[in-house]
């Protein structure tokens, strides 16, 4: 696949759904990795628009996601301890999601409950996941950061699944800490760790894969931590 392949025009049905959801002008298209043995996803597409995305799949499946409301989960598999493939889950405001990209993502009951997941469709392995994956994460942060800051500064809380953020503190599923006690954010084997001045863990550690909109979450953490 070369870059010109990403300019395949959307289908009329995809464009109609994008127009209905006010996703703005179309930008690029990403095709599924073709297979001669399992062909059901060969016609699947990921269409990126200015304000969101449309995902298509077998049996007429189509779903639209607005950057301003979507929640994105990123699961990275490893090979020999090195990050390898990234699989993304896009969740609409009602908790309906689709898994796209390489790798395999399985949700535990506790994860579904904390993230409000009601259903997940197994989507295609779209080519160039590093390109569209980073695009999606950054687009979501740009669209949702102003609203998240406004909520926090007005005394509200923003829920990221594994963590909740407000003006005073960061809260995990079991423990919380004031921002004044959090001086360092690090990761180890896909787990986020929040340390204080004495290198003591201050808040629950959680897997990066269980944080909705992790790029936005980390942006807020770096803004508010000591």
C-alpha positions in Angstrom: 0.0 0.0 0.0 1.3 3.5 -0.8 0.0 6.9 0.2 -2.1 7.3 -2.9 -4.2 4.3 -1.8 -5.5 6.4 1.1 -7.3 8.7 -1.3 -9.9 6.1 -2.3 -13.2 8.0 -2.2 -15.8 7.1 0.4 -18.9 5.1 -0.6 -22.2 7.0 -0.9 -23.4 5.2 2.2 -20.4 6.2 4.3 -20.6 9.8 3.1 -24.3 9.9 3.9 -23.6 8.7 7.5 -20.8 11.2 7.9 -23.1 14.0 6.7 -25.8 12.9 9.1 -23.3 13.0 12.0 -21.8 16.3 10.7 -18.3 14.9 10.5 -17.2 17.5 8.0 -15.1 17.0 4.8 -13.5 13.6 4.1 -9.7 13.4 4.5 -8.3 9.9 3.9 -9.3 6.3 3.6 -7.6 3.2 5.1 -8.2 -0.2 3.6 -8.2 -3.6 5.3 -5.3 -5.9 4.9 -6.5 -8.3 2.2 -6.7 -12.0 2.8 -7.3 -14.9 0.4 -8.4 -17.2 3.2 -10.6 -15.0 5.4 -12.2 -12.6 2.9 -15.1 -11.0 5.0 -13.1 -7.9 5.8 -11.5 -7.3 2.4 -14.1 -4.6 1.6 -13.9 -3.0 5.1 -12.8 0.6 5.3 -11.8 3.3 7.8 -12.8 6.7 6.5 -11.3 9.7 8.3 -13.2 13.0 8.2 -12.3 16.4 9.7 -14.5 15.9 12.7 -14.6 12.1 13.1 -14.5 8.7 11.4 -16.7 6.1 9.7 -15.9 2.4 10.1 -17.4 -0.1 7.7 -17.4 -3.9 7.8 -19.1 -7.1 6.7 -22.9 -7.4 6.3 -23.5 -3.7 5.9 -21.9 -2.7 9.2 -21.3 1.1 9.4 -20.5 3.2 12.5 -19.7 6.8 12.9 -17.6 8.4 15.6 -17.3 12.1 16.4 -14.0 13.3 17.7 -15.9 15.5 20.2 -17.7 12.5 21.9 -15.8 9.3 21.0 -13.8 7.4 23.6 -10.7 5.6 22.3 -8.9 2.7 24.0 -5.4 1.7 22.8 -4.1 -1.8 23.5 -0.5 -2.6 22.5 0.7 -6.1 22.2 4.4 -7.0 22.6 7.0 -9.3 21.2 9.9 -10.3 23.4 8.9 -7.5 25.7 9.0 -4.8 22.9 5.8 -2.9 21.9 4.5 -4.3 18.6 1.0 -4.1 17.4 -1.6 -1.6 18.5 -5.3 -2.3 18.5 -7.8 0.5 19.0 -11.4 0.4 20.3 -13.7 3.3 19.4 -16.7 3.7 21.7 -19.7 5.9 21.0 -21.5 7.8 23.8 -23.8 4.8 24.3 -20.9 2.3 24.9 -21.1 0.6 21.5 -17.7 0.0 20.2 -15.6 -1.5 17.4 -12.1 -2.9 17.6 -9.9 -2.0 14.7 -6.2 -2.7 13.8 -3.8 -5.6 14.5 -3.7 -7.6 17.6 -6.4 -9.0 19.9 -8.3 -7.1 22.6 -10.4 -8.9 25.2 -12.4 -7.0 27.8 -13.0 -8.4 31.3 -16.4 -7.8 33.0 -14.8 -5.3 35.3 -13.3 -3.3 32.4 -16.6 -3.3 30.6 -18.4 -2.0 33.7 -15.8 0.8 34.4 -15.7 1.9 30.8 -19.5 1.6 30.2 -19.0 -0.8 27.3 -22.3 -2.3 26.1 -21.1 -4.1 23.0 -18.0 -4.5 20.8 -17.8 -5.5 17.1 -14.5 -7.1 15.9 -13.5 -4.8 13.0 -10.8 -5.1 10.4 -7.0 -5.0 10.5 -6.7 -1.6 8.7 -3.3 -0.9 7.1 -1.0 1.8 8.4 -2.2 1.6 12.1 0.6 3.9 13.3 -0.7 6.6 10.9 -4.4 6.5 11.5 -4.0 5.6 15.2 -1.9 8.6 16.1 -4.2 10.8 13.9 -7.3 9.6 15.9 -5.7 10.1 19.3 -4.5 13.6 18.5 -7.8 14.6 16.9 -9.7 13.5 20.0 -7.4 15.5 22.3 -7.8 18.6 20.2 -11.6 18.3 20.1 -12.1 17.4 23.7 -9.4 19.2 25.7 -11.3 22.6 25.9 -14.4 21.0 27.2 -12.5 18.8 29.7 -10.6 21.8 31.1 -13.8 23.8 31.4 -15.5 20.9 33.3 -12.5 20.6 35.7 -12.1 24.3 36.3 -15.8 24.7 37.0 -15.5 22.0 39.7 -16.6 19.0 37.7 -15.0 15.6 37.1 -13.8 13.9 33.9 -14.1 10.1 33.9 -11.4 8.1 32.0 -12.5 4.7 33.1 -9.5 3.6 35.2 -9.1 7.2 36.6 -11.2 10.3 37.4 -9.7 13.8 37.2 -10.9 16.9 39.0 -9.2 20.1 40.0 -8.1 18.8 43.4 -7.1 15.2 42.8 -6.5 12.2 40.7 -8.7 9.2 41.7 -8.1 5.6 40.8 -10.5 2.7 41.4 -9.3 2.3 45.0 -7.0 5.2 46.0 -6.7 8.9 45.2 -4.2 11.7 45.8 -4.1 15.5 45.6 -2.2 16.8 42.6 0.2 18.4 45.0 1.4 15.0 46.0 2.0 13.7 42.4 5.4 14.7 41.1 6.2 12.0 38.5 4.3 9.9 36.0 6.0 6.9 34.5 5.1 3.6 32.8 6.4 0.0 33.1 5.2 -2.8 30.8 2.1 -0.8 29.8 1.2 0.2 33.3 1.0 3.8 34.5 2.6 4.7 37.8 2.1 7.9 39.7 4.8 8.7 42.2 5.2 11.4 44.9 8.3 13.3 46.1 9.6 10.2 48.0 9.1 8.0 44.9 6.1 6.4 46.7 3.1 5.3 44.6 0.3 7.7 45.4 -2.6 6.5 43.2 -3.6 3.0 41.9 -1.5 1.8 39.0 -3.6 0.9 36.0 -3.0 -0.5 32.6 -2.7 2.0 29.8 -5.2 -0.1 27.8 -8.0 0.6 30.3 -7.8 4.4 30.1 -10.3 6.0 27.7 -8.7 8.7 25.6 -5.2 8.2 27.1 -3.5 11.0 25.2 -6.1 13.5 26.6 -5.8 11.9 30.1 -2.0 12.3 30.2 -2.2 15.8 28.9 -4.4 16.8 31.8 -2.2 14.9 34.3 0.9 16.8 33.2 -1.0 20.1 33.4 -2.2 19.6 37.0 0.5 17.5 38.7 3.0 19.2 41.1 
